[in-house]
Amino acid sequence: RNITVRGVHLENVTKAIKFAGDVGDHPDDKYDPRALPVVEGVSISDVWGVGVMQPGSMKGINGAPFKGICLSNVNLYGGAQWKCTDISGVALGVRPWPCAELAATHG
């Protein structure tokens, strides 16, 4: 909850931004495998990248989507499109446009 990433410059990377809810591993067996994490309030701003093969892959969890994702002034140039599932939030000044799950805002 409430994570901020700001002022990042990237060059020649495979994936610039990656959230993955389907990792499926844990360091030991002393956990509840039915428990779902809460991911919300993630803000990523002032990110610039060139030579980016994929700008982003944001995959939440079916039934426990990642909420409150905010992308602002994120410009990633290079290759493919974003891939998004089970997330919600907003995007402002993002190139290339991320995905339908992040509603456009005006500012």
Number of C-alpha atoms within 10 A of each C-alpha: 12 10 11 11 12 13 11 13 13 15 14 13 15 14 17 22 15 14 15 13 18 10 7 7 8 9 6 6 8 7 9 7 10 6 7 12 13 13 20 18 16 17 18 20 20 16 20 19 18 17 16 20 17 20 28 22 18 19 18 22 17 12 8 14 19 26 19 18 21 19 21 17 17 24 18 26 19 17 15 13 16 17 14 19 18 16 23 19 20 19 25 19 17 18 16 17 17 23 19 14 15 20 13 16 10 6 5
